[in-house]
Amino acid sequence: METRRLELLAELSRLGSMRAVADVLRTTTSTVSQQLAALSRETGTALTEPDGRGVRLTPAGRRLAEHAVTILAAVEAARLDLGPGAEPNGTLRIAGFSTAIRTHLLPVVAELADSHPQVRVLIREHEPPEALAVLAADETDLALTYDYNLAPAPADPTVKSTPLWTAAWGLGVPAHTPSPSPSPSPSESAVEVFARFRAQDWIVNSRNTADETVVRTIASMAGFDPRVTHRADSLDLVQDMIAAGLGVGLLPTDHADRAPSPNVRLLPLTAPHVELRAYAVTRHGRLNWPPLTLVTTRLTPPPP
């Protein structure tokens, strides 16, 4: 049923005549009559009957008019609740990678528990391809994703990506394992660093290919094909595998989300540098929903 027709019916119940309804709603008596006739056809029952030179509601019409008042009030409440200026309220579904959740999202969730207790956040841990898939299926409202400067994600016109933060990454190597050649100098390029570990096994992500693309890109610049032998999603596990001497792999230089291992040495990568870029991804038109705006704004760093 169209809410406009329900509004006409509710006004007829309140005012008693089609002319009065037309005057209040700035339309014509003919339009009111036509819309109420269409509503009668939709419901399959007569809603009005002749009453002298006018009409009156049938018992079914009076009953539907009572429902109409409730329905129209609920629609108005929903409009106010979902409007850009509304107080954030409702359940927000977020899918994202573990570092974003642990380091950036959980502090926001804790803050909202005090400042906006009517906003409930449901979290699912996913790597970017998985998060984008559930976003496309409308199974989440916000996807926290990432790519690398050396492995940019393809542009997707069906979603809106808001940049969040960037983080430098380096090459994690066993701290106590002799290097294949003398220790790196501060001026070494990423290509030179990779070249010194060309004979090592390499560890990459098990659920995303972006870091493997970075590894293979720099390795190709150094003239070798890296031997990828281990795959792990957890950065803590990657760090432990490096410490155990199973290989080398990319790790963030910022240890904010995990304790650094004394058994892992992190070599900086420059020329080219390796940078992870995080994004908040939403479906078009959704970012004006107050709970989504609230969380995204808090995740986005202030301009410098």
C-alpha positions as CSV (number, residue, x, y, z in Angstrom):
1,M,0.0,0.0,0.0
2,E,1.2,3.5,-0.8
3,T,1.6,5.7,2.3
4,R,0.2,8.6,0.3
5,R,-3.1,6.7,0.0
6,L,-3.1,5.8,3.6
7,E,-2.6,9.4,4.5
8,L,-5.7,10.4,2.4
9,L,-7.7,7.7,4.2
10,A,-6.5,8.9,7.6
11,E,-7.4,12.5,6.8
12,L,-10.8,11.5,5.5
13,S,-11.4,9.7,8.8
14,R,-10.3,12.9,10.7
15,L,-12.0,15.5,8.5
16,G,-15.1,13.7,7.3
17,S,-15.2,14.9,3.7
18,M,-13.1,14.6,0.5
19,R,-13.2,18.3,-0.1
20,A,-11.7,19.0,3.3
21,V,-9.0,16.4,2.7
22,A,-8.2,18.0,-0.7
23,D,-8.0,21.5,0.9
24,V,-5.7,20.4,3.7
25,L,-3.4,18.3,1.4
26,R,-3.4,20.9,-1.4
27,T,-4.9,18.6,-4.1
28,T,-8.2,18.1,-5.8
29,T,-11.3,16.2,-4.7
30,S,-11.1,14.1,-7.8
31,T,-7.5,13.0,-7.0
32,V,-8.6,12.1,-3.4
33,S,-11.5,10.0,-4.8
34,Q,-9.3,8.3,-7.4
35,Q,-6.6,7.4,-4.8
36,L,-9.1,6.0,-2.3
37,A,-10.7,4.0,-5.0
38,A,-7.2,2.5,-5.9
39,L,-6.7,1.8,-2.2
40,S,-10.0,-0.1,-2.1
41,R,-8.9,-2.2,-5.1
42,E,-5.6,-2.9,-3.4
43,T,-7.3,-4.1,-0.2
44,G,-10.0,-5.9,-2.0
45,T,-12.8,-4.3,0.0
46,A,-14.9,-1.2,0.0
47,L,-13.4,1.6,2.2
48,T,-16.1,4.3,1.5
49,E,-19.8,4.4,0.9
50,P,-22.2,7.1,-0.2
51,D,-23.6,9.3,2.5
52,G,-26.0,11.9,1.1
53,R,-24.0,14.1,-1.2
54,G,-20.7,12.9,0.3
55,V,-19.1,9.7,1.5
56,R,-18.3,8.1,4.8
57,L,-16.0,5.3,5.8
58,T,-17.2,1.7,5.9
59,P,-16.3,-0.4,9.0
60,A,-13.4,-1.8,7.0
61,G,-12.4,1.8,6.1
62,R,-12.5,2.9,9.7
63,R,-10.3,-0.1,10.7
64,L,-7.8,0.6,8.0
65,A,-7.7,4.3,8.9
66,E,-6.7,3.2,12.5
67,H,-3.9,1.1,11.0
68,A,-3.0,4.0,8.7
69,V,-2.3,6.3,11.7
70,T,0.0,3.8,13.2
71,I,1.7,3.1,9.9
72,L,2.3,6.7,9.0
73,A,3.7,7.4,12.5
74,A,6.1,4.5,12.1
75,V,7.2,5.8,8.6
76,E,7.8,9.3,10.0
77,A,9.7,7.9,12.9
78,A,11.8,5.8,10.5
79,R,12.5,8.9,8.3
80,L,13.6,10.9,11.3
81,D,15.7,8.0,12.7
82,L,17.5,7.5,9.3
83,G,17.9,11.1,8.3
84,P,21.4,12.6,8.1
85,G,20.7,14.8,11.2
86,A,19.2,12.0,13.3
87,E,20.8,10.7,16.5
88,P,22.8,7.6,15.6
89,N,20.7,4.5,16.4
90,G,20.7,0.9,15.3
91,T,22.9,-2.1,14.4
92,L,26.0,-1.5,12.3
93,R,27.6,-4.5,10.6
94,I,31.4,-4.2,10.0
95,A,33.7,-6.6,8.2
96,G,37.4,-5.9,8.2
97,F,40.9,-7.2,8.6
98,S,42.2,-8.0,12.0
99,T,44.7,-5.1,12.4
100,A,42.0,-2.5,11.5
101,I,39.6,-4.1,14.0
102,R,42.1,-4.6,16.8
103,T,44.0,-1.3,16.6
104,H,41.4,1.2,15.2
105,L,37.9,-0.2,15.4
106,L,37.8,-1.6,18.9
107,P,38.7,1.7,20.6
108,V,35.9,3.3,18.7
109,V,33.4,0.6,19.7
110,A,34.5,1.1,23.4
111,E,34.0,4.9,23.0
112,L,30.5,4.4,21.5
113,A,29.4,2.2,24.3
114,D,29.5,5.4,26.5
115,S,28.7,8.1,24.0
116,H,26.2,6.4,21.8
117,P,24.8,3.3,23.6
118,Q,22.0,2.9,21.1
119,V,24.5,2.1,18.3
120,R,25.3,-1.7,18.3
121,V,28.3,-2.8,16.3
122,L,28.6,-6.4,14.9
123,I,32.1,-7.4,13.8
124,R,33.3,-10.0,11.3
125,E,37.0,-10.5,10.6
126,H,37.7,-10.8,6.9
127,E,40.5,-10.1,4.5
128,P,39.7,-7.5,1.8
129,P,38.4,-9.8,-0.9
130,E,36.1,-11.5,1.6
131,A,35.0,-8.2,3.1
132,L,34.1,-6.8,-0.3
133,A,32.2,-9.9,-1.2
134,V,30.0,-9.7,1.9
135,L,29.5,-6.0,1.2
136,A,28.4,-6.7,-2.3
137,A,25.9,-9.3,-0.9
138,D,24.6,-6.6,1.5
139,E,25.7,-8.8,4.4
140,T,27.7,-6.0,6.0
141,D,27.4,-2.2,6.0
142,L,31.1,-1.3,6.2
143,A,34.1,-3.0,4.9
144,L,37.6,-2.2,6.2
145,T,40.0,-3.1,3.5
146,Y,43.6,-2.4,2.5
147,D,45.9,-2.5,-0.5
148,Y,49.6,-1.6,-1.0
149,N,51.1,1.2,-3.0
150,L,52.9,-1.5,-5.1
151,A,49.7,-3.6,-5.4
152,P,46.8,-1.1,-5.7
153,A,43.3,-2.5,-5.6
154,P,41.3,-2.1,-8.8
155,A,38.8,0.7,-8.9
156,D,35.2,-0.4,-8.3
157,P,32.6,2.2,-9.3
158,T,29.9,0.3,-7.4
159,V,31.3,1.3,-4.0
160,K,32.7,4.3,-2.3
161,S,36.2,4.1,-0.7
162,T,37.2,6.5,2.0
163,P,41.0,6.6,2.8
164,L,41.7,5.9,6.5
165,W,45.4,5.6,7.3
166,T,48.7,4.4,5.9
167,A,51.4,2.3,7.4
168,A,55.0,1.5,6.4
169,W,56.0,-2.1,6.0
170,G,59.5,-3.7,6.1
171,L,61.0,-7.1,5.6
172,G,61.0,-9.3,8.7
173,V,64.1,-11.7,8.9
174,P,65.3,-14.0,11.7
175,A,67.3,-11.9,14.1
176,H,69.9,-14.6,14.9
177,T,70.2,-16.2,11.5
178,P,73.3,-15.1,9.6
179,S,72.5,-13.0,6.6
180,P,73.4,-14.4,3.2
181,S,75.8,-11.4,2.8
182,P,77.0,-8.5,5.1
183,S,74.5,-6.7,7.2
184,P,72.4,-4.1,5.4
185,S,73.4,-0.5,5.4
186,P,70.8,2.3,6.1
187,S,71.1,3.5,2.5
188,E,70.2,0.1,1.0
189,S,67.2,0.1,-1.3
190,A,64.3,-2.4,-1.0
191,V,65.7,-4.1,-4.2
192,E,69.1,-4.5,-2.6
193,V,67.5,-5.8,0.7
194,F,65.5,-8.4,-1.2
195,A,68.4,-9.5,-3.3
196,R,70.4,-10.4,-0.2
197,F,67.6,-12.8,0.8
198,R,66.9,-14.3,-2.6
199,A,67.8,-17.8,-1.5
200,Q,65.5,-17.7,1.5
201,D,62.0,-19.2,1.7
202,W,59.2,-16.5,1.7
203,I,56.1,-16.3,3.8
204,V,53.0,-14.6,2.4
205,N,49.3,-14.1,3.3
206,S,47.1,-17.2,3.0
207,R,43.8,-15.3,2.4
208,N,44.9,-12.3,0.3
209,T,47.3,-11.9,-2.6
210,A,48.3,-8.3,-2.2
211,D,51.4,-8.8,-0.1
212,E,52.6,-11.6,-2.4
213,T,52.2,-9.2,-5.3
214,V,54.4,-6.7,-3.5
215,V,57.0,-9.4,-2.7
216,R,57.1,-10.6,-6.3
217,T,57.2,-7.1,-7.7
218,I,60.3,-6.1,-5.7
219,A,61.9,-9.5,-6.2
220,S,61.5,-9.2,-10.0
221,M,63.2,-5.8,-9.7
222,A,66.1,-7.6,-7.9
223,G,66.2,-10.3,-10.7
224,F,64.8,-13.4,-8.9
225,D,61.6,-15.3,-8.4
226,P,60.9,-15.7,-4.7
227,R,60.3,-19.2,-3.4
228,V,57.0,-18.9,-1.5
229,T,56.8,-21.9,0.8
230,H,54.6,-20.8,3.7
231,R,51.3,-18.9,3.9
232,A,49.7,-17.4,7.0
233,D,47.0,-14.9,7.7
234,S,47.9,-13.8,11.3
235,L,50.8,-11.3,11.5
236,D,51.6,-12.8,14.9
237,L,52.0,-16.2,13.3
238,V,54.0,-14.8,10.4
239,Q,56.3,-13.2,13.0
240,D,56.6,-16.5,14.9
241,M,57.4,-18.4,11.7
242,I,60.1,-15.9,10.8
243,A,61.5,-16.2,14.4
244,A,61.5,-20.0,13.9
245,G,63.7,-19.7,10.8
246,L,61.0,-20.8,8.4
247,G,61.6,-17.9,6.0
248,V,61.3,-14.1,5.6
249,G,58.2,-12.0,5.0
250,L,56.6,-8.5,5.1
251,L,55.7,-7.1,8.4
252,P,54.4,-3.6,9.5
253,T,57.1,-1.4,11.0
254,D,54.5,-0.1,13.5
255,H,54.0,-2.6,16.4
256,A,50.9,-0.9,17.8
257,D,48.8,-4.0,17.3
258,R,51.2,-6.6,18.5
259,A,54.3,-7.1,20.6
260,P,57.6,-7.1,18.6
261,S,59.6,-10.3,18.8
262,P,63.2,-10.1,19.9
263,N,63.9,-12.9,17.5
264,V,62.8,-11.0,14.4
265,R,64.8,-8.1,12.8
266,L,62.8,-5.7,10.7
267,L,64.6,-4.2,7.7
268,P,63.2,-0.9,6.3
269,L,62.2,-0.9,2.7
270,T,62.8,2.2,0.6
271,A,63.2,3.0,-3.1
272,P,60.6,1.7,-3.5
273,H,59.0,1.9,-0.1
274,V,56.2,-0.4,0.9
275,E,53.0,1.2,2.3
276,L,49.8,-0.4,3.3
277,R,46.7,1.9,2.7
278,A,43.5,1.3,4.6
279,Y,40.1,2.2,3.5
280,A,36.5,2.3,4.7
281,V,34.3,1.0,1.9
282,T,30.5,1.4,1.7
283,R,27.8,1.0,-0.9
284,H,26.9,4.2,-2.6
285,G,24.2,6.2,-0.8
286,R,24.8,4.5,2.5
287,L,27.4,6.8,4.1
288,N,24.7,9.3,5.1
289,W,23.2,6.8,7.5
290,P,24.0,8.2,11.0
291,P,25.6,5.1,12.6
292,L,27.8,4.6,9.6
293,T,28.7,8.2,9.4
294,L,29.6,8.2,13.1
295,V,31.9,5.2,12.9
296,T,33.6,6.2,9.7
297,T,34.2,9.7,10.9
298,R,35.9,8.4,14.0
299,L,38.1,6.0,12.0
300,T,39.2,8.7,9.6
301,P,42.2,10.6,10.9
302,P,41.8,14.4,11.1
303,P,43.5,16.4,8.2
304,P,47.0,17.6,9.0
